């Protein structure tokens, strides 16, 4: 038997050493990995949420949310931990939903997040943004596997996207004063986009 890359264990999540970056393409309303489209539908288990400030793709000096997740439905690979980034309108709606769930005394990560590409008309033409729904889960297998990933420091260390965050600063555990100092001279960041 040959083993070069290894295989996903039947009862665990695959956490690639090089992250599988999924782009929510808001020009076409599709999930993309590289140049390959994976459709518009997805539900997900979120393993990790972080805040960043900086540049990604064509967008500069912006507040970003980094989501590590596992797709539970749709065409994205299943049983694989992936990463995506949210900004502006998609981030605001995600934040709204998280706060609503928290206000009911529920940890949002225990349920399923369901993003939908919603079509809008802007000054530069039509675009898509993610709107978010949440539901309680019926099957807890993926959630238990996610907890195993987070409990294992060696595996958890793979939840790092060097390429995606190379021009960003992580805001997790930063004081409000540190965040203000970082963003004060950045006109692209609107105070209303801050999630707290």
C-alpha positions as CSV (number, residue, x, y, z in Angstrom):
1,X,0.0,0.0,0.0
2,X,1.2,3.5,-0.8
3,X,0.7,6.6,1.3
4,X,1.9,9.9,-0.1
5,X,-0.8,12.4,0.9
6,X,-2.8,10.3,3.4
7,X,-6.6,10.1,3.5
8,X,-9.3,11.5,5.7
9,X,-10.2,9.2,8.6
10,X,-13.8,7.9,8.4
11,X,-14.6,9.4,11.9
12,X,-12.7,12.7,11.8
13,X,-12.4,16.0,9.9
14,X,-9.7,16.6,7.4
15,X,-7.7,19.7,8.4
16,X,-5.3,20.4,5.5
17,X,-1.8,21.7,6.3
18,X,-2.2,24.2,3.4
19,X,-5.7,25.7,3.9
20,X,-8.5,25.2,1.4
21,X,-9.5,28.8,0.8
22,X,-13.1,29.3,-0.3
23,X,-14.0,32.6,-1.9
24,X,-17.6,33.8,-1.6
25,X,-17.6,35.4,-5.1
26,X,-20.0,38.4,-4.7
27,X,-19.7,39.2,-8.4
28,X,-21.3,36.0,-9.5
29,X,-23.0,34.7,-6.3
30,X,-21.0,31.5,-6.1
31,X,-18.6,29.7,-3.8
32,X,-15.2,29.3,-5.5
33,X,-12.1,27.4,-4.8
34,X,-9.5,28.8,-7.2
35,X,-11.3,29.1,-10.6
36,X,-13.7,26.2,-9.8
37,X,-17.3,27.0,-8.9
38,X,-19.1,25.1,-6.2
39,X,-22.6,26.5,-6.6
40,X,-24.4,29.0,-4.4
41,X,-25.8,26.7,-1.7
42,X,-24.2,25.7,1.5
43,X,-24.8,25.1,5.2
44,X,-21.9,25.1,7.6
45,X,-20.5,24.3,11.0
46,X,-18.2,27.2,12.1
47,X,-15.1,26.1,14.0
48,X,-13.3,29.4,14.4
49,X,-14.0,33.1,14.0
50,X,-11.4,35.8,13.9
51,X,-11.3,39.5,13.1
52,X,-8.6,41.0,10.8
53,X,-7.9,44.4,9.4
54,X,-6.0,44.9,6.1
55,X,-5.9,43.9,2.5
56,X,-7.2,40.8,0.6
57,X,-7.6,40.6,-3.1
58,X,-8.7,43.9,-4.6
59,X,-10.0,45.2,-1.2
60,X,-7.7,47.3,0.9
61,X,-7.8,48.6,4.5
62,X,-11.0,46.8,5.5
63,X,-12.3,44.9,8.5
64,X,-12.5,41.2,7.7
65,X,-13.9,38.2,9.5
66,X,-12.1,34.9,8.9
67,X,-14.3,31.8,9.2
68,X,-13.0,28.3,9.5
69,X,-15.8,26.0,8.7
70,X,-17.0,22.6,7.5
71,X,-19.6,22.4,4.7
72,X,-22.6,20.3,5.7
73,X,-24.7,20.7,2.5
74,X,-24.2,22.0,-1.0
75,X,-21.4,21.2,-3.4
76,X,-18.3,22.2,-1.4
77,X,-16.2,19.3,-0.1
78,X,-17.6,17.6,3.0
79,X,-15.7,16.6,6.0
80,X,-12.9,19.1,5.2
81,X,-12.1,22.2,7.3
82,X,-12.0,25.3,4.9
83,X,-11.5,29.0,5.4
84,X,-13.4,32.0,4.0
85,X,-13.4,35.7,4.6
86,X,-16.4,38.1,5.1
87,X,-16.4,41.9,4.8
88,X,-18.8,44.8,4.9
89,X,-22.4,43.8,4.2
90,X,-21.9,40.1,4.5
91,X,-20.0,40.6,7.8
92,X,-22.6,42.9,9.2
93,X,-25.4,40.4,8.5
94,X,-23.3,37.6,10.0
95,X,-22.6,39.7,13.1
96,X,-26.4,40.5,13.4
97,X,-27.3,36.9,13.4
98,X,-24.6,35.9,15.9
99,X,-25.8,38.5,18.3
100,X,-29.5,37.5,17.9
101,X,-28.6,33.9,18.7
102,X,-26.4,34.9,21.7
103,X,-29.2,37.0,23.1
104,X,-31.3,33.8,23.4
105,X,-28.6,32.2,25.6
106,X,-27.3,29.9,22.8
107,X,-23.8,29.5,21.6
108,X,-24.1,30.0,17.8
109,X,-21.4,27.5,16.9
110,X,-23.7,24.7,18.2
111,X,-26.0,25.2,15.2
112,X,-25.8,25.4,11.4
113,X,-25.1,28.6,9.6
114,X,-26.9,28.9,6.3
115,X,-25.5,31.7,4.0
116,X,-27.4,32.8,0.9
117,X,-26.1,34.9,-1.9
118,X,-28.6,37.8,-2.2
119,X,-28.6,40.0,-5.3
120,X,-28.4,43.8,-4.8
121,X,-28.0,46.8,-7.2
122,X,-25.2,49.2,-6.4
123,X,-23.7,52.3,-8.0
124,X,-21.3,50.1,-10.0
125,X,-23.9,47.6,-11.0
126,X,-25.4,44.4,-9.5
127,X,-23.6,42.4,-6.9
128,X,-24.2,39.7,-4.3
129,X,-23.8,39.7,-0.6
130,X,-24.2,36.9,1.9
131,X,-27.3,37.0,4.1
132,X,-27.3,34.5,7.0
133,X,-29.7,32.2,8.7
134,X,-29.2,29.7,11.5
135,X,-30.9,26.6,12.6
136,X,-30.4,24.1,15.4
137,X,-28.8,20.9,14.2
138,X,-30.3,17.5,14.1
139,X,-27.0,15.6,13.8
140,X,-24.1,16.3,16.1
141,X,-21.4,14.2,14.5
142,X,-19.7,17.1,12.7
143,X,-19.9,19.2,15.8
144,X,-18.2,16.5,17.9
145,X,-15.5,16.1,15.2
146,X,-15.0,19.9,15.2
147,X,-14.5,19.8,19.0
148,X,-11.9,17.1,18.5
149,X,-10.0,19.4,16.1
150,X,-10.1,22.3,18.5
151,X,-9.0,20.1,21.4
152,X,-5.9,18.9,19.6
153,X,-3.1,21.6,19.5
154,X,-1.2,20.0,16.7
155,X,-4.2,19.8,14.4
156,X,-5.6,23.1,15.6
157,X,-2.3,24.8,14.5
158,X,-3.3,24.1,10.9
159,X,-6.1,26.7,11.3
160,X,-3.7,29.4,10.0
161,X,-4.0,30.9,6.6
162,X,-0.6,32.5,5.8
163,X,-1.5,33.4,2.2
164,X,-4.9,34.9,3.0
165,X,-3.7,37.0,6.0
166,X,-0.2,38.1,4.7
167,X,-1.4,41.7,4.4
168,X,-3.6,41.7,7.5
169,X,-3.3,42.3,11.2
170,X,-5.3,40.0,13.5
171,X,-7.5,42.0,15.9
172,X,-8.4,39.1,18.2
173,X,-7.5,39.9,21.8
174,X,-6.6,43.5,20.9
175,X,-7.8,46.3,23.1
176,X,-10.1,48.9,21.6
177,X,-7.3,51.4,21.9
178,X,-5.0,49.2,19.8
179,X,-7.7,48.7,17.2
180,X,-8.4,52.5,17.1
181,X,-4.7,53.3,16.7
182,X,-4.4,50.8,13.8
183,X,-7.5,51.9,12.0
184,X,-7.6,55.7,12.7
185,X,-5.6,56.6,9.6
186,X,-7.5,54.1,7.5
187,X,-10.5,56.0,5.8
188,X,-11.9,52.7,4.3
189,X,-12.9,51.5,7.7
190,X,-16.3,52.8,8.8
191,X,-17.0,52.8,12.5
192,X,-20.3,51.1,11.9
193,X,-18.5,48.0,10.6
194,X,-16.9,47.3,13.9
195,X,-18.6,44.3,15.4
196,X,-18.7,45.5,19.0
